[in-house]
Each structure stands twice: as C-alpha cells, then as structure tokens.
C-alpha cells in the first residue's frame, strides 16, 4: 500500500509540472497568434498520411510547421517533410507519449516566429497521451475504419480529452464492412455531441470540411491576439 501511494504521489507531481509548462506554452502561443493542433491515435490509424495531406493543403495559404513524436525512428518526420513544411522529430525513447517539456525543448531555437499553425503528432498510443496537456488549442483523436466501431468504448479517456473525433480511411469502409452509425454512436456514448469528421486522406473525402474547422480556429486565434494587443 505504501508503494502504491508513492507511485500515485509521483504521478500527480509529474502531471502537475506538465500542466504548468503546458499553460506557459499555451500563453506563448496565444501571444504570438499561433494556432496549435495536436493529433492522437493508435498505431496504424493513418495519422501521418493524414497530417501530410493537411500540411500540403494548408501550406498554400498559411505558414505551417509540425512536431512529430515517435519512440525511435524519424520515418514519420521524413514523410511529413515532403509537404515542404518545417518538421522536427521528437524521439521519446521508452516514453509512450509527448510531454509539454519535450515540446518546449523542441521549439527552442527551431520554430520561426512567423509560423501561423503548428501541428503536433503524438506517439501512436490511445492511453498515455490522454493525461498530458501540450498547450494545444485543438486536439484531434483519430480512429480508422479498420480498427472497429467500438474503439471509443475501449479508450473513453482519450475521446473525453479530445475536441474532435476523426474517422480515417473511409475509402476502405465498404471493404471492411465498417458501420459508420455504430461508430458514431460509440463516440457519442462516451462524449455526447462530439464533433465527428469522416475522412479519407487518399481520396480527399471530408478533408475540406476539416480544413475549414482549422481555418476557423485560426481566425479565432488571430482575433484573440488582436483584442489582446488593443488592451
């Protein structure tokens, strides 16, 4: 019992410190008018391809950049760099999630001051990332049609800490007999009223609607900055 109590105390201390750094990051992003969007999912959801599509499309209108978390390789960062956006890898080693301090360290002497939208791709994991605030404005949780309609029921915490649910690989929905209504019901049973997008990064299905959401959030971030400057 003593050992368990000690583990709980250490975890609470770590999370508290993470929240402190996350608040500082968020304030800095807001002051600079930067919108920060994070992506969480299990491995194999198509998260990297999805983000590559977003970076490629948004780079036509905005100055975008991306931080990529992975346990070991820099393969994802290399793929995202094909979009032409600045990309930096965060190698976490044995840590199964990104933490606010990792983000702050990665940004030091890297990100250009004129970046408008920063994307953070977390390590492929639906458990650990749910507890760690990264200072983002918008958190997307991705699940693919190949993972089953009950994914939200198995990992309710990550859906409760995200802002938007994105169902990916919709081009494969018919082939895997994916039931969209059942999946949406699972999401809503965990997070009633959650915004849901059905997309295919391969065909482009649903991507425009999601990009419009990000655009609107960026406009809101700019409005907040303008008001702050006047005050």
C-alpha positions in Angstrom: 0.0 0.0 0.0 2.9 2.4 0.8 4.5 1.7 -2.6 1.2 2.3 -4.4 0.7 5.6 -2.5 4.2 6.7 -3.5 3.5 5.9 -7.2 0.4 8.0 -7.1 2.2 10.9 -5.5 5.0 10.8 -8.1 2.4 10.7 -10.9 0.5 13.6 -9.6 3.7 15.6 -9.3 4.7 14.8 -12.8 1.3 15.8 -14.2 1.2 19.0 -12.2 4.5 20.0 -13.5 3.4 19.2 -17.1 0.3 21.4 -16.6 2.5 24.3 -15.5 4.7 24.0 -18.6 1.6 23.5 -20.8 0.0 26.7 -19.5 3.2 28.6 -20.3 3.3 27.2 -23.8 -0.3 28.0 -24.4 0.1 31.6 -23.3 3.1 32.0 -25.5 1.3 30.5 -28.5 -1.7 32.8 -27.9 0.5 35.9 -27.5 2.2 35.0 -30.9 -1.2 34.3 -32.6 -0.1 30.7 -33.3 -2.8 28.0 -33.5 -1.6 24.6 -32.2 -3.3 21.4 -33.3 -2.4 18.1 -31.8 -3.2 14.6 -33.2 -3.5 11.4 -31.1 -4.3 7.9 -32.3 -3.3 4.3 -32.0 -0.6 3.0 -34.4 -1.9 2.3 -37.9 -4.7 4.9 -38.0 -3.2 6.7 -41.0 -2.2 9.7 -38.8 1.0 10.6 -40.6 -0.5 10.4 -44.1 -3.5 12.4 -42.9 -1.2 15.1 -41.5 0.9 15.1 -44.6 -2.2 15.9 -46.6 -3.2 18.7 -44.2 0.3 20.3 -44.3 0.4 20.1 -48.1 -3.0 21.7 -48.5 -2.7 24.4 -45.7 0.8 25.4 -46.8 -0.8 27.0 -49.8 -2.5 29.6 -47.5 -0.6 29.5 -44.2 2.9 29.2 -42.7 2.6 25.8 -41.1 5.1 23.5 -39.2 5.0 20.2 -37.4 6.5 18.4 -34.4 6.5 14.6 -34.6 6.8 12.3 -31.7 8.0 8.7 -32.1 9.6 6.1 -29.9 12.6 5.5 -32.1 12.7 6.3 -35.9 12.4 9.6 -37.8 10.4 7.9 -40.6 7.3 10.0 -39.9 9.2 13.2 -39.9 10.8 12.4 -43.2 7.4 11.7 -44.8 5.9 14.9 -43.5 8.9 16.9 -44.8 7.7 16.0 -48.3 4.9 18.6 -47.7 7.6 21.3 -47.8 6.7 22.4 -44.2 9.3 22.7 -41.5 9.2 19.4 -39.5 11.1 18.4 -36.4 11.3 15.0 -34.8 11.0 14.4 -31.0 12.4 10.9 -30.2 10.8 9.8 -26.9 12.8 6.5 -26.4 10.8 4.4 -24.0 8.3 7.1 -23.2 4.9 6.3 -24.9 3.7 9.9 -25.2 4.8 13.5 -25.7 5.1 15.8 -22.7 4.9 19.6 -22.6 8.6 19.9 -21.7 9.5 17.9 -24.7 7.5 20.3 -26.9 9.1 23.3 -25.2 12.6 21.9 -25.7 12.0 21.0 -29.4 10.7 24.6 -30.1 13.8 26.2 -28.7 15.9 27.8 -31.5 13.8 26.0 -34.1 10.4 27.3 -34.9 10.3 30.5 -36.9 8.4 33.5 -35.4 6.2 33.8 -38.4 4.7 30.3 -38.2 0.9 30.6 -38.0 -0.3 27.0 -37.4 1.8 24.3 -35.6 0.8 20.7 -35.7 1.9 18.2 -33.1 1.7 14.5 -34.0 1.8 12.5 -30.8 3.2 9.0 -30.3 0.8 6.3 -31.5 -1.0 5.4 -28.3 -4.5 6.0 -27.0 -3.7 5.7 -23.3 -0.8 7.8 -22.1 -1.3 10.9 -24.2 -4.8 11.5 -22.7 -3.2 12.8 -19.4 -0.7 15.2 -20.9 -1.7 18.7 -22.0 0.7 20.0 -24.6 -0.5 23.6 -24.7 -2.6 22.9 -27.8 -5.8 24.8 -28.8 -7.3 21.8 -30.6 -6.8 18.1 -30.1 -7.9 15.6 -32.7 -8.4 12.0 -31.9 -8.2 9.7 -34.9 -9.6 6.2 -35.4 -9.6 4.3 -38.7 -12.3 2.2 -40.1 -10.0 -0.9 -39.8 -9.9 -0.6 -36.0 -13.6 -1.4 -35.3 -16.6 0.7 -34.4 -16.1 0.2 -30.6 -12.7 1.9 -30.3 -14.2 4.8 -28.3 -15.7 2.4 -25.8 -12.4 0.8 -25.2 -10.5 4.1 -24.8 -13.0 6.5 -23.4 -10.5 8.8 -21.7 -8.7 9.9 -24.9 -12.1 10.8 -26.5 -13.1 12.8 -23.5 -9.8 14.8 -23.6 -10.0 15.5 -27.3 -12.1 18.2 -29.1 -12.8 16.5 -32.3 -13.1 12.8 -33.5 -11.8 11.9 -37.0 -12.7 8.6 -38.6 -10.0 7.9 -41.2 -9.5 5.6 -44.2 -13.2 6.0 -45.2 -12.1 4.8 -48.7 -11.8 1.3 -47.1 -15.1 1.4 -45.2 -17.1 -0.8 -47.6 -14.3 -3.3 -47.9 -14.0 -3.8 -44.1 -17.8 -3.6 -43.6 -17.4 -0.6 -41.3 -20.7 0.6 -39.8 -20.5 4.4 -39.6 -23.6 4.8 -37.5 -22.4 2.3 -34.9 -19.1 4.1 -34.7 -20.7 7.5 -34.2 -23.0 6.0 -31.6 -19.9 4.7 -29.7 -18.3 8.1 -29.8 -21.5 9.9 -28.6 -22.0 7.4 -25.8 -18.6 8.4 -24.5 -18.7 12.1 -25.5 -22.2 13.3 -26.3 -22.3 15.9 -29.0 -18.7 15.5 -30.0 -17.8 16.9 -33.5 -17.1 14.0 -35.8 -15.5 14.0 -39.3 -15.3 11.1 -41.7 -12.3 11.5 -44.0 -10.1 9.8 -46.5 -6.7 11.4 -46.9 -6.2 9.2 -50.0 -9.4 10.4 -51.9 -9.8 13.7 -50.1 -13.3 12.8 -48.8 -14.2 15.1 -45.9 -10.9 16.8 -45.8 -12.2 20.2 -46.9 -14.7 20.3 -44.0 -12.0 19.5 -41.5 -9.6 22.2 -43.0 -12.4 24.7 -42.7 -12.7 23.9 -39.0 -8.9 24.5 -38.5 -9.2 27.7 -40.6 -12.0 29.0 -38.3 -10.0 28.2 -35.2 -7.0 30.0 -36.7 -9.2 33.1 -37.3 -10.4 33.0 -33.7 -6.8 32.8 -32.5 -6.0 35.9 -34.6 -9.0 37.7 -33.1 -7.9 36.9 -29.6 -4.4 38.3 -30.4 -5.9 41.5 -31.9 -8.0 42.1 -28.8 -5.0 41.5 -26.5 -2.9 43.9 -28.5 -5.6 46.6 -28.1 -5.9 46.1 -24.4 
